[in-house]
């Protein structure tokens, strides 16, 4: 019986067999710690179907396959298709799609998997360079995903999980908190990868709220405007953003928000209230 793909010796054998080197352009760093990939998969709520982004040589994919009814993995590196056919040959419940997740019809994929398997989660060791675009594509997906469990750069995880008043708190924190309960699960040292990146990582989890958020794109746009210049007050940032004729003071008064507050000190609920009032003025 083969060792897990994430075992350092097995990873080394696979890379040597296929003469593989990590591609910097794809942000590739292969996980070589079995306990970490087992922990990620076990935390991912992947019992029905799970979508994985960037399977690499199959380290996390293998662990998801052991726990899920169906794994759908999106990979952009054509070199890895033959490798994955080999490393995942024992698992009939794995489907590899050669496509950039940002170009995929995510709504159709999630809908199809839900209809067949009852539930869909997302679990991935995300390449650092596409972390934010991928997460916001998932956030804005018209077919909501209840659980998203991803490994990202530690600094990015800190920003997503930060609360008001923290130096890390910003538009990313508010936008994710609008839709999800966010929790940083655990840190992953750089030594768990080959080649080792220059930074440590963290696993962060998003659990979809049930309060029916609407107009996600417009809300995100307003939040980013509020954080446009962190040193400026909310009033001044909104003044630069608002269409002509909008009475900023009247909007803030109705929302019950101090015009002199800065965005980094506002709660997600205050942003939600502000957006509700803002929408009525346009």
VOTORDREN-900286 format. One record per residue (C-alpha): residue in one letter; x, y, z. Coordinates in Angstrom, 3 decimals, always signed. Layout:
BEGIN
(site A (X Y Z))
...
//
This chain:
BEGIN
(site X (+0.000 +0.000 +0.000))
(site X (+1.334 +3.429 -0.965))
(site X (+2.182 +6.054 +1.621))
(site X (-0.021 +9.171 +1.557))
(site X (+0.867 +11.571 -1.246))
(site X (+1.801 +14.223 +1.334))
(site X (+4.444 +12.013 +2.974))
(site X (+7.805 +13.670 +2.208))
(site X (+9.306 +10.475 +0.796))
(site X (+6.287 +9.843 -1.456))
(site X (+6.220 +13.454 -2.655))
(site X (+9.922 +13.189 -3.469))
(site X (+9.347 +9.975 -5.445))
(site X (+6.512 +11.549 -7.438))
(site X (+8.471 +14.700 -8.270))
(site X (+11.472 +12.612 -9.332))
(site X (+9.389 +10.152 -11.370))
(site X (+7.786 +12.926 -13.407))
(site X (+10.777 +15.298 -13.311))
(site X (+8.553 +17.946 -11.772))
(site X (+9.599 +21.285 -10.409))
(site X (+7.193 +23.760 -8.834))
(site X (+6.178 +26.567 -11.198))
(site X (+6.533 +29.995 -9.642))
(site X (+4.003 +31.430 -12.091))
(site X (+1.348 +29.103 -10.676))
(site X (+2.343 +29.747 -7.068))
(site X (+3.073 +26.061 -6.545))
(site X (+4.302 +24.807 -3.175))
(site X (+3.650 +21.131 -2.479))
(site X (+2.399 +20.167 +1.011))
(site X (+4.654 +17.553 +2.629))
(site X (+3.003 +17.084 +6.023))
(site X (+0.419 +14.302 +6.210))
(site X (-1.057 +15.466 +9.525))
(site X (-1.737 +18.944 +8.089))
(site X (-3.610 +17.727 +5.008))
(site X (-5.593 +15.271 +7.149))
(site X (-6.509 +18.090 +9.532))
(site X (-7.606 +20.386 +6.690))
(site X (-9.740 +17.691 +5.054))
(site X (-11.299 +16.654 +8.367))
(site X (-12.296 +20.279 +9.073))
(site X (-13.788 +20.965 +5.649))
(site X (-17.382 +19.627 +5.927))
(site X (-16.835 +17.745 +2.666))
(site X (-19.249 +14.856 +3.294))
(site X (-21.301 +15.461 +0.126))
(site X (-19.324 +16.979 -2.722))
(site X (-16.279 +19.214 -2.450))
(site X (-14.676 +21.583 -4.939))
(site X (-10.895 +21.827 -4.751))
(site X (-8.806 +24.512 -6.445))
(site X (-5.240 +23.682 -7.436))
(site X (-4.784 +20.011 -6.463))
(site X (-1.074 +19.999 -7.323))
(site X (+0.085 +16.377 -7.115))
(site X (-2.965 +15.332 -5.084))
(site X (-1.854 +15.647 -1.442))
(site X (-5.057 +17.278 -0.171))
(site X (-7.196 +15.734 -2.924))
(site X (-6.396 +12.252 -1.628))
(site X (-7.546 +13.125 +1.898))
(site X (-10.730 +14.731 +0.580))
(site X (-11.452 +11.635 -1.515))
(site X (-11.292 +9.509 +1.641))
(site X (-13.971 +11.672 +3.289))
(site X (-16.210 +12.929 +0.487))
(site X (-18.682 +11.321 -1.890))
(site X (-17.257 +13.329 -4.789))
(site X (-14.235 +15.593 -5.313))
(site X (-14.163 +18.025 -8.238))
(site X (-10.702 +19.574 -8.625))
(site X (-9.793 +22.468 -10.913))
(site X (-6.195 +22.544 -12.141))
(site X (-4.500 +24.917 -14.608))
(site X (-1.147 +23.121 -15.001))
(site X (-1.495 +20.602 -17.815))
(site X (+1.692 +18.808 -16.690))
(site X (-0.089 +17.594 -13.571))
(site X (-2.930 +15.690 -15.257))
(site X (-0.795 +12.576 -15.802))
(site X (+0.583 +12.843 -12.283))
(site X (-2.901 +13.098 -10.762))
(site X (-4.108 +10.142 -12.829))
(site X (-1.338 +8.174 -11.144))
(site X (-1.485 +9.461 -7.548))
(site X (-5.295 +9.306 -7.393))
(site X (-5.785 +6.112 -9.402))
(site X (-7.310 +4.333 -6.385))
(site X (-10.126 +6.885 -6.052))
(site X (-13.098 +6.634 -8.391))
(site X (-14.800 +9.625 -6.740))
(site X (-12.276 +12.211 -7.997))
(site X (-12.873 +14.368 -11.075))
(site X (-10.055 +16.570 -12.410))
(site X (-10.987 +19.523 -14.624))
(site X (-8.270 +21.349 -16.575))
(site X (-9.596 +24.888 -16.194))
(site X (-8.939 +28.122 -14.357))
(site X (-11.565 +28.316 -11.593))
(site X (-11.983 +32.028 -12.371))
(site X (-13.101 +31.089 -15.887))
(site X (-15.380 +28.233 -14.828))
(site X (-19.166 +28.393 -14.653))
(site X (-19.113 +28.128 -10.876))
(site X (-22.859 +28.565 -10.452))
(site X (-23.608 +25.626 -12.731))
(site X (-20.948 +23.473 -11.069))
(site X (-22.224 +24.138 -7.536))
(site X (-25.853 +23.643 -8.594))
(site X (-25.076 +20.362 -10.342))
(site X (-23.107 +18.983 -7.389))
(site X (-25.808 +20.013 -4.902))
(site X (-28.473 +18.256 -6.954))
(site X (-26.422 +15.061 -7.116))
(site X (-24.718 +14.934 -3.714))
(site X (-26.887 +17.115 -1.471))
(site X (-24.210 +19.514 -0.257))
(site X (-21.132 +21.294 -1.622))
(site X (-18.147 +22.733 +0.192))
(site X (-14.891 +24.227 -1.063))
(site X (-11.507 +23.147 +0.277))
(site X (-8.157 +24.196 -1.143))
(site X (-4.542 +25.054 -0.598))
(site X (-4.843 +28.289 -2.578))
(site X (-1.899 +29.653 -4.551))
(site X (-1.073 +32.971 -2.904))
(site X (-1.306 +34.997 -6.104))
(site X (-4.997 +34.168 -6.699))
(site X (-6.268 +33.990 -3.103))
(site X (-8.357 +37.164 -3.102))
(site X (-9.845 +36.828 -6.626))
(site X (-10.839 +33.209 -5.949))
(site X (-12.424 +33.944 -2.582))
(site X (-14.411 +36.868 -3.929))
(site X (-15.551 +34.770 -6.876))
(site X (-16.850 +32.265 -4.321))
(site X (-18.417 +34.992 -2.179))
(site X (-20.257 +36.451 -5.168))
(site X (-21.378 +33.086 -6.557))
(site X (-25.151 +33.110 -7.120))
(site X (-25.248 +29.519 -5.794))
(site X (-24.005 +29.970 -2.199))
(site X (-21.384 +27.596 -0.807))
(site X (-22.020 +26.902 +2.876))
(site X (-18.462 +25.996 +3.925))
(site X (-15.184 +27.297 +2.469))
(site X (-11.969 +26.019 +4.064))
(site X (-8.735 +27.301 +2.542))
(site X (-5.064 +27.605 +3.315))
(site X (-3.721 +31.071 +2.536))
(site X (-0.806 +33.309 +3.416))
(site X (-0.939 +34.021 +7.173))
(site X (-1.122 +37.789 +6.683))
(site X (-4.141 +37.384 +4.396))
(site X (-5.863 +35.101 +6.916))
(site X (-5.259 +37.745 +9.594))
(site X (-6.953 +40.379 +7.432))
(site X (-9.994 +38.222 +6.721))
(site X (-10.434 +37.292 +10.383))
(site X (-9.661 +40.745 +11.871))
(site X (-12.163 +42.744 +13.924))
(site X (-12.859 +46.501 +14.121))
(site X (-9.984 +48.597 +15.450))
(site X (-7.336 +46.032 +14.503))
(site X (-4.520 +47.169 +12.171))
(site X (-5.428 +44.206 +9.935))
(site X (-9.114 +45.174 +9.705))
(site X (-10.116 +46.442 +6.289))
(site X (-12.441 +45.987 +3.337))
(site X (-11.590 +42.259 +3.093))
(site X (-12.633 +41.741 +6.721))
(site X (-15.961 +43.534 +6.281))
(site X (-16.822 +41.936 +2.957))
(site X (-16.242 +38.405 +4.229))
(site X (-18.086 +39.095 +7.520))
(site X (-21.088 +40.367 +5.528))
(site X (-21.672 +36.891 +4.144))
(site X (-19.779 +34.499 +6.406))
(site X (-18.792 +33.732 +9.964))
(site X (-15.005 +33.687 +9.661))
(site X (-12.655 +31.626 +11.797))
(site X (-8.910 +31.106 +11.603))
(site X (-8.431 +27.400 +12.367))
(site X (-4.665 +26.960 +12.667))
(site X (-1.288 +28.114 +11.345))
(site X (+0.923 +26.116 +8.991))
(site X (+4.687 +26.781 +9.102))
(site X (+6.565 +27.243 +5.830))
(site X (+8.576 +24.070 +6.573))
(site X (+5.478 +21.999 +5.691))
(site X (+5.968 +22.787 +1.990))
(site X (+8.352 +21.906 -0.786))
(site X (+9.746 +24.222 -1.926))
(site X (+9.321 +26.248 +1.262))
(site X (+7.671 +29.647 +0.628))
(site X (+9.017 +32.822 +2.224))
(site X (+6.014 +33.175 +4.552))
(site X (+3.937 +31.049 +6.910))
(site X (+0.390 +30.026 +6.062))
(site X (-2.886 +29.639 +7.935))
(site X (-6.089 +27.697 +7.383))
(site X (-9.177 +29.873 +7.498))
(site X (-12.809 +28.810 +7.336))
(site X (-15.905 +30.661 +6.134))
(site X (-19.374 +29.472 +7.190))
(site X (-22.212 +31.058 +5.218))
(site X (-24.651 +33.163 +7.238))
(site X (-28.362 +32.554 +6.812))
(site X (-29.446 +36.206 +6.800))
(site X (-29.863 +36.397 +3.031))
(site X (-27.360 +39.066 +1.964))
(site X (-28.332 +40.797 -1.274))
(site X (-26.597 +42.991 -3.862))
(site X (-23.194 +41.683 -2.865))
(site X (-21.231 +43.498 -5.584))
(site X (-22.792 +46.887 -4.759))
(site X (-22.210 +46.397 -1.041))
(site X (-18.558 +45.505 -1.649))
(site X (-18.136 +48.614 -3.794))
(site X (-19.474 +50.841 -1.002))
(site X (-17.228 +49.198 +1.599))
(site X (-14.131 +49.708 -0.547))
(site X (-15.059 +53.361 -0.971))
(site X (-15.299 +53.741 +2.820))
(site X (-11.768 +52.353 +3.182))
(site X (-10.370 +54.262 +0.176))
(site X (-8.144 +56.381 +2.433))
(site X (-7.814 +54.898 +5.910))
(site X (-6.798 +58.184 +7.550))
(site X (-9.857 +59.991 +6.290))
(site X (-13.181 +60.021 +8.116))
(site X (-16.117 +58.043 +6.810))
(site X (-17.781 +61.322 +5.781))
(site X (-14.824 +62.406 +3.638))
(site X (-14.449 +59.038 +1.922))
(site X (-18.174 +58.945 +1.143))
(site X (-18.089 +62.515 -0.124))
(site X (-15.469 +61.506 -2.700))
(site X (-17.532 +58.459 -3.711))
(site X (-21.124 +59.721 -3.677))
(site X (-22.956 +60.857 -6.805))
(site X (-23.762 +64.534 -6.949))
(site X (-26.778 +65.507 -4.859))
(site X (-26.452 +62.834 -2.157))
(site X (-26.638 +64.360 +1.327))
(site X (-23.949 +62.425 +3.203))
(site X (-24.850 +63.884 +6.606))
(site X (-28.505 +62.885 +6.172))
(site X (-27.503 +59.324 +5.180))
(site X (-25.219 +58.915 +8.182))
(site X (-27.777 +60.412 +10.558))
(site X (-30.450 +57.983 +9.391))
(site X (-27.982 +55.100 +9.731))
(site X (-27.068 +56.254 +13.252))
(site X (-23.356 +56.533 +12.387))
(site X (-21.001 +59.310 +13.533))
(site X (-19.668 +61.200 +10.447))
(site X (-16.279 +61.495 +12.165))
(site X (-15.753 +57.743 +12.555))
(site X (-13.156 +55.977 +10.420))
(site X (-14.084 +52.839 +8.483))
(site X (-11.622 +50.684 +10.410))
(site X (-13.619 +51.283 +13.595))
(site X (-17.005 +50.292 +12.160))
(site X (-18.602 +46.885 +12.662))
(site X (-19.911 +44.750 +9.823))
(site X (-23.444 +45.453 +11.070))
(site X (-22.856 +49.210 +10.840))
(site X (-21.731 +48.765 +7.244))
(site X (-24.854 +46.713 +6.567))
(site X (-27.065 +49.475 +8.037))
(site X (-25.183 +52.128 +6.073))
(site X (-25.703 +50.186 +2.861))
(site X (-29.449 +49.785 +3.509))
(site X (-29.837 +53.559 +3.907))
(site X (-27.419 +54.338 +1.060))
(site X (-29.358 +52.191 -1.374))
(site X (-32.553 +54.167 -0.689))
(site X (-30.874 +57.451 -1.659))
(site X (-29.831 +56.339 -5.158))
//
